[in-house]
C-alpha cells in the first residue's frame, strides 16, 4: 500500500492555498483552477490571451518558450499535487495552459480556428484516446501531469492540420 506524505486534501483548494506558494499560483492557472465547475476548461481559456501575447514572436521562439513552460511545469505540478495530496488534482491546470498554447502555435490566427483548436484540445484532454489514457494511468508525477496534455495537444494539432488541408487545400 502506498501512502502519501500528506493525507489527501478533501476540500477544494481556495484563495489561501493559491497564494501560499508560487507553484500553487502557477499550478492552479493564476486562479482559474479554482473554478467550481470545469476547472480544466477554465485553465484552457487562460491559454488564449497568453498565446495571443506570444503570437507575434517567430514560431521557433514560441516553441522554445512553450518548451520552457512545459519543463518548469513539471516541478510546479509536482509541488502543487504533493501539497494537495493528489498528484493530478483537477484544479491543477498549468498542463492545460501550456498544451493549449502549443496547439495555438500551429493554429491560424482567426477566431474560428482558435475555437476549433480549443474544442479539439478539450475533446482529446477529456476523452484521452490511446495512448493518452495509458500514460495518464502510469505516469504519476509532475511529468505525467504535463505529458498526457502534451499528447492531447498533438492529437488536436494533427486534427487541425487535416481540417486545414481539407478546407483550404493545403
C-alpha positions as CSV (number, residue, x, y, z in Angstrom):
1,X,0.0,0.0,0.0
2,X,1.4,3.4,-1.0
3,X,0.8,6.2,1.4
4,X,1.1,9.9,0.7
5,X,3.4,12.1,2.7
6,X,0.3,14.2,3.5
7,X,-3.3,12.9,3.6
8,X,-5.3,14.0,0.6
9,X,-6.9,17.4,0.8
10,X,-10.5,16.5,0.6
11,X,-11.6,20.1,0.3
12,X,-11.1,22.0,-3.0
13,X,-8.2,24.5,-2.9
14,X,-9.1,28.1,-2.1
15,X,-7.6,31.5,-2.5
16,X,-5.4,31.0,0.6
17,X,-3.9,27.8,-1.0
18,X,-3.4,29.6,-4.3
19,X,-1.3,32.3,-2.6
20,X,0.5,30.0,-0.2
21,X,3.3,29.0,-2.7
22,X,4.4,30.3,-6.1
23,X,3.9,26.8,-7.5
24,X,0.3,26.8,-6.4
25,X,-0.3,30.2,-8.1
26,X,1.0,28.8,-11.4
27,X,-0.2,25.3,-11.0
28,X,-3.7,26.5,-10.4
29,X,-3.5,28.6,-13.5
30,X,-3.4,32.1,-11.8
31,X,-6.7,31.1,-10.0
32,X,-8.5,29.6,-13.0
33,X,-8.2,26.1,-11.4
34,X,-10.3,27.3,-8.5
35,X,-13.4,27.3,-10.8
36,X,-16.1,25.2,-9.1
37,X,-17.1,23.6,-12.4
38,X,-14.8,22.6,-15.3
39,X,-11.5,23.9,-14.0
40,X,-9.7,22.3,-16.9
41,X,-11.8,24.3,-19.3
42,X,-11.2,27.5,-17.3
43,X,-7.5,26.8,-17.4
44,X,-7.5,26.1,-21.1
45,X,-9.2,29.5,-21.6
46,X,-6.3,31.2,-19.8
47,X,-4.1,30.0,-22.6
48,X,-5.9,32.1,-25.2
49,X,-4.6,35.5,-24.2
50,X,-1.2,34.1,-23.3
51,X,-0.9,32.5,-26.8
52,X,-2.1,35.8,-28.3
53,X,0.6,37.7,-26.5
54,X,3.4,35.5,-27.9
55,X,1.8,35.1,-31.4
56,X,4.0,37.9,-32.8
57,X,7.2,36.0,-31.9
58,X,8.8,33.9,-34.5
59,X,7.4,30.3,-34.4
60,X,10.7,28.8,-33.2
61,X,10.8,31.3,-30.3
62,X,7.2,30.5,-29.4
63,X,8.1,26.8,-29.4
64,X,11.1,27.4,-27.2
65,X,9.1,29.4,-24.8
66,X,6.4,26.7,-24.6
67,X,9.0,24.1,-24.1
68,X,10.4,26.1,-21.2
69,X,6.9,26.4,-19.7
70,X,6.5,22.6,-20.1
71,X,9.8,21.9,-18.3
72,X,9.0,24.4,-15.4
73,X,5.5,22.9,-15.3
74,X,6.9,19.6,-14.1
75,X,8.0,20.8,-10.7
76,X,5.1,23.3,-10.5
77,X,2.6,20.4,-10.9
78,X,4.6,18.1,-8.7
79,X,4.7,20.5,-5.8
80,X,1.1,21.6,-6.1
81,X,-0.1,18.0,-6.4
82,X,2.0,17.0,-3.4
83,X,0.6,19.8,-1.3
84,X,-2.9,18.9,-2.4
85,X,-2.3,15.3,-1.6
86,X,-3.4,14.3,-5.1
87,X,-0.9,14.0,-7.9
88,X,-3.2,15.1,-10.7
89,X,-5.8,17.1,-8.8
90,X,-8.5,18.6,-11.1
91,X,-7.6,22.1,-10.0
92,X,-4.0,21.8,-11.4
93,X,-4.4,23.4,-14.9
94,X,-0.9,24.5,-15.8
95,X,-0.7,21.5,-18.0
96,X,-3.8,22.6,-20.0
97,X,-2.5,26.1,-20.3
98,X,0.9,25.0,-21.8
99,X,-0.6,22.4,-24.0
100,X,-3.3,24.8,-25.4
101,X,-0.6,27.4,-26.1
102,X,1.2,24.7,-28.1
103,X,-1.9,23.9,-30.1
104,X,-2.5,27.6,-30.9
105,X,1.1,27.9,-32.2
106,X,0.0,25.6,-35.0
107,X,-3.4,27.3,-35.5
108,X,-4.2,30.1,-37.9
109,X,-4.8,33.4,-36.1
110,X,-8.5,33.5,-36.7
111,X,-11.2,33.2,-34.1
112,X,-12.9,30.3,-35.9
113,X,-9.7,28.3,-36.0
114,X,-8.9,29.1,-32.3
115,X,-12.4,28.0,-31.3
116,X,-11.9,24.7,-33.3
117,X,-8.5,24.3,-31.7
118,X,-10.0,24.9,-28.2
119,X,-12.8,22.3,-28.8
120,X,-10.4,19.7,-30.2
121,X,-7.9,20.0,-27.4
122,X,-10.7,19.8,-24.8
123,X,-12.1,16.7,-26.6
124,X,-8.8,14.9,-26.5
125,X,-7.9,16.1,-23.0
126,X,-11.2,14.7,-21.6
127,X,-11.6,11.6,-23.8
128,X,-7.9,10.5,-23.5
129,X,-7.8,8.2,-26.5
130,X,-4.9,5.6,-26.8
131,X,-2.2,6.0,-25.7
132,X,-3.1,9.1,-23.6
133,X,-5.1,7.2,-21.0
134,X,-2.4,4.6,-20.6
135,X,0.3,7.3,-20.0
136,X,-2.1,9.1,-17.6
137,X,-2.5,5.9,-15.6
138,X,1.2,5.0,-15.5
139,X,2.9,8.3,-15.0
140,X,2.0,9.6,-11.6
141,X,4.3,12.6,-11.1
142,X,4.7,16.2,-12.4
143,X,6.0,14.9,-15.7
144,X,2.9,12.6,-16.1
145,X,0.6,15.5,-15.4
146,X,2.2,17.5,-18.1
147,X,2.7,14.7,-20.6
148,X,-0.8,13.5,-21.1
149,X,-1.9,17.0,-22.0
150,X,1.1,17.2,-24.5
151,X,-0.3,14.1,-26.2
152,X,-3.8,15.6,-26.3
153,X,-2.2,18.7,-27.9
154,X,-0.5,16.6,-30.5
155,X,-3.8,14.9,-31.4
156,X,-5.5,18.3,-31.6
157,X,-2.7,19.7,-33.9
158,X,-3.0,16.6,-36.2
159,X,-6.7,17.1,-36.5
160,X,-6.3,20.8,-37.1
161,X,-3.8,20.2,-39.9
162,X,-6.1,17.7,-41.5
163,X,-9.0,20.1,-41.3
164,X,-6.9,22.9,-42.7
165,X,-5.8,20.7,-45.6
166,X,-9.4,19.6,-46.3
167,X,-10.8,23.1,-46.1
168,X,-8.1,25.1,-47.7
169,X,-6.3,22.6,-49.9
170,X,-3.1,22.9,-48.0
